[in-house]
Amino acid sequence: MSEQLTTAVEPKVVRKANFKVVGVSCQTVMEEREVKIPRLMEQFHTTKLPTVRNRINAPCSIGMFVDPPNWNEMTDAFYWIAAVEVDSFEKIPTDMITKTIPAHTYAMLEYDPSVHDFNPYHYLHEWMKENEYQQLDGFGFEEYHPYTGSETSYRLFLPIK
């Protein structure tokens, strides 16, 4: 029996150029996220993904949260987007959404649920606070290489200044 690690690899600060994604979204609250988000991710990867024509950087995919202004974690809904990166928004299926993510500097943490036993979001927020980084409100994303289900390892990116 292997023992899960309670600490992560050290977060990094990275710069990412702007990129475009196409995918599907749902609205949820924190209480329902453990049901709604895995359902959306599974639906996207099994039935929607094959219809995306302009995909790049396969097999990578993205799970992105988008918060409304002044988001309250305890009461307010947010959007989750299951997506892949594309080189253009041409020939996008009509039931999908598009989003361009501008270039940003991010705090990035590599997280593997089969090895790590902690909340990666809280861990990265604490690290940012300790290192005097300020998170930009509004969004963040998980990057999968590839997505294989709810226990997939990922890189968590939170925009900072």
C-alpha positions in Angstrom: 0.0 0.0 0.0 1.5 3.3 -1.1 1.3 6.4 1.1 -0.2 9.5 -0.5 2.0 12.6 -0.3 0.5 15.5 1.6 2.6 18.2 0.0 3.0 19.1 -3.7 5.9 19.8 -5.9 6.8 23.5 -5.6 4.5 25.8 -7.7 6.1 27.8 -10.5 5.4 31.1 -12.1 5.0 30.7 -15.9 4.1 33.0 -18.8 1.6 31.7 -21.4 0.8 33.3 -24.7 -2.8 33.9 -25.6 -4.7 30.9 -26.9 -8.2 29.9 -28.2 -10.4 27.2 -26.9 -13.7 25.6 -28.0 -15.9 23.5 -25.8 -19.0 23.2 -23.8 -20.0 24.8 -20.5 -22.3 24.4 -17.5 -23.2 26.7 -14.7 -22.8 25.3 -11.2 -22.3 26.3 -7.5 -19.5 24.9 -5.3 -22.0 22.5 -3.6 -22.9 20.8 -6.9 -19.5 21.0 -8.7 -18.5 17.4 -7.7 -21.4 16.1 -9.8 -21.9 18.6 -12.6 -18.3 19.1 -13.6 -17.3 15.4 -14.0 -20.5 14.9 -16.0 -19.7 17.7 -18.3 -16.1 16.6 -18.7 -17.1 13.1 -19.6 -19.8 14.2 -22.0 -17.4 16.6 -23.8 -14.6 14.0 -24.1 -16.8 11.1 -25.2 -19.3 12.8 -27.5 -18.4 16.4 -28.3 -14.6 16.3 -28.8 -14.7 14.3 -32.0 -16.7 17.1 -33.8 -13.9 19.7 -33.2 -12.1 20.3 -36.4 -9.4 22.9 -35.6 -7.9 21.2 -32.5 -4.2 21.7 -31.8 -1.9 20.4 -29.0 -3.7 17.0 -28.8 -4.0 15.1 -26.6 -4.1 18.1 -24.2 -7.5 19.4 -23.0 -8.7 22.0 -20.5 -11.2 22.4 -17.7 -11.7 26.1 -17.0 -13.7 28.0 -14.4 -15.0 31.4 -15.1 -16.3 33.4 -12.1 -18.7 36.4 -12.3 -17.5 39.7 -10.9 -17.3 39.8 -7.1 -17.9 36.1 -6.9 -18.9 34.7 -3.5 -17.7 31.0 -3.2 -20.4 30.2 -0.7 -23.5 31.4 -2.7 -22.7 32.4 -6.3 -22.7 30.2 -9.4 -19.8 30.0 -11.8 -19.2 28.5 -15.2 -17.1 25.5 -16.0 -15.8 25.0 -19.5 -14.6 21.6 -20.9 -12.5 22.5 -23.9 -9.6 21.9 -26.2 -7.2 24.4 -27.8 -7.9 25.4 -31.4 -6.0 27.4 -34.0 -9.1 29.2 -35.3 -12.8 29.6 -34.6 -13.8 28.5 -38.1 -16.2 25.5 -38.5 -17.0 25.4 -34.8 -20.0 23.1 -34.0 -23.1 25.2 -33.2 -23.6 23.7 -29.8 -20.1 24.8 -28.6 -18.7 28.0 -27.2 -15.4 29.8 -28.0 -13.1 31.7 -25.7 -9.9 33.5 -26.3 -7.6 33.6 -23.3 -5.2 36.6 -23.3 -1.5 36.2 -22.5 -0.9 36.1 -18.7 1.5 35.2 -16.0 0.3 32.3 -14.0 1.0 30.5 -10.8 1.1 26.8 -11.9 1.0 23.7 -9.8 1.3 20.1 -11.0 -1.3 17.9 -9.2 -1.8 14.1 -9.3 -4.8 12.9 -7.3 -3.3 9.4 -7.2 -0.2 10.7 -5.4 -1.3 14.0 -3.6 -3.7 14.2 -0.7 -4.6 17.9 -0.5 -6.8 20.5 -2.2 -4.6 21.9 -5.0 -6.6 25.1 -5.3 -6.2 26.0 -1.6 -2.5 24.9 -1.7 -1.8 27.2 -4.7 -3.8 30.1 -3.1 -1.7 29.8 0.1 1.5 29.7 -1.9 0.6 32.8 -3.8 -0.3 34.6 -0.6 3.0 33.6 1.0 5.0 34.7 -2.0 3.1 38.0 -2.3 1.3 37.3 -5.6 -2.2 38.5 -6.2 -4.6 36.4 -8.2 -6.5 38.1 -11.0 -10.2 37.5 -10.5 -12.3 35.8 -13.0 -10.8 32.5 -14.2 -8.3 29.7 -14.0 -7.8 26.4 -15.6 -6.7 22.8 -15.4 -4.6 21.4 -18.2 -4.8 17.6 -18.8 -2.2 15.5 -20.8 -4.7 13.8 -21.7 -7.9 13.8 -19.8 -8.7 10.2 -18.7 -11.5 10.7 -16.2 -12.1 12.3 -12.8 -8.8 11.0 -11.4 -6.6 12.6 -14.1 -3.5 14.4 -13.1 -3.3 18.0 -14.3 -1.5 21.4 -14.2 -3.5 24.1 -12.4 -3.0 27.6 -13.7 -4.2 30.7 -11.8 -3.5 34.1 -13.4 -1.4 36.4 -11.1 0.1 39.9 -10.9 
